[in-house]
Amino acid sequence: MDSRATPAQPPSQPRFLMCPPRFFAVSYSINPWMNPNAWAGGADVLHMQAERQWTSLRRVLIGLGAAVETIEPQPDLPDLVFTANAAVVLDGKAVLARFCHDERQNEEPVFDAAFTALKARGLIDEIVHVPVDVTLEGAGDCIYDVRRGVLWMGCGFRSDARAAGVIEEQLGMRCIALPLADPRFYHLDTAFCALPCGGVIYYPQAFTPVALAAIHERVAPADRITLNGADAARFAANAVCVGRTIVLSSCGDALRGKLERRGYAVVETPLDDFGHSPERQGALFRCRSAPRTFIERNPRRMDRRADVLDGPLGDTPDLVFGRGVEDGKGLVPSSLSPLTVDE
C-alpha cells in the first residue's frame, strides 16, 4: 500500500440540497448537545443568527460554483434543515432514511416527496425505501469514499448495523460498518470525512476498536488525518468539499495546515448557532452540510482511479463532497451540510 499522502484533485460541479431554517429550533433533546432550555433563553436572537449563518453557508457554496436546491421547511419539523440525513444517493439511486427517534420520523414523508420531485426533474433515477425494521439515517451515517470505491457506515446510535447489507444490495458497492463509541458523535459524519484525494479526517475516540481496525486496514498512515479533542468538538470532520476547497464550521491551525499541504483551501463558515443542536450542525454540511442539508450533484460510479471530490448536512455535522463527473446521478444528503445529488 502506498503510504504517501495524496494531493487534492480537480473537482466537478456539485449540487447541494438545503432546507432554510425558518422553523429551526431546539425544542427537544435527542443527543448530548441539544439543550432546549439554553435555546429557549434566547430563541429569537439565536434563530436570527442561525438564519444568517445558513444564508452565509449557501452563499459560500454558490460562490464556489456549486448549485443549490432547496426543500420547503415545515412547521414542527425543526431538524428538517439537516438534509444530509435524508438519504444515501449514488448512481442515480436514492436510498431514503428511516429515522431512529420519533421526533424525526415525520420528516420521512417530506423527504420522500422532495426526492420524488427531484426524480421528476431527472436529477435522480430511482427511490428506494429500507425495510421498516431497519434504521438508516442517510448520509449522516453513510459516507461515500470515491478514492477507495466503498461506503463507510456509522452504526450503533442512529443507524442499524444491518443497514450495511441493505446499502450493499441496493447500491452494489461494499459498505463497511463502523460501530460508534461516543454518544456525542452519534452520526458518522460528526467524526469522519473521506476526502476525494484519499485522505480521511477522523476522531479516533469516536470509534470502537473494531471500527478503528477497519479504518486502519484500508487507510494508509499518511492519509489518516486524526482530529484532536478541540477540533472534534468543533465538528471539523463535518465538512464539505467543493473542488479544492473544504468548507467547515471551524478548525485549529494544525488541521488547517494539514489540509492546505494537501492542496485544499479551507473556508470557515461559523455555524455555532446551530450548535445548540448538533443535529443542526450536521445538517448543514453533509450530514455538516451546520444544519447541514445539501444535495451535491456528482458522477455516476467513476473509474476508481479518477480524480474526484465529499458531507453533513443532517443532524450530524457531516459533509457531502463533490466527485468527478460522468453521466450518472448521485444524491447524498448531509447534516447541516447540504445533500449531494450526483455521486
Secondary structure, DSSP 4 states (H G I P E B T S, - for coil): ---SPPPP------EEEE---TT----S-SSTT--HHHHHTTHHHHHHHHHHHHHHHHHHHHHTT-EEEE----TT-GGGG-GGGSEEEETTEEEE-B-SSHHHHTHHHHHHHHHHHHHHTTS-SEEEE--TT--B-HHHHEEEETTTTEEEEEESSSS-TTHHHHHHHHH-S-EEEEEB--GGG-SGGGTEEE-TTS-EEE-GGGB-HHHHHHHHHHS-GGGEEE--HHHHHTTTTS-EEETTEEEES---HHHHHHHHHTT-EEEE---GGGTT-HHHHSTTTEET-----------SS--TTS-------SSS-EE-------S----B--SSSPEES--
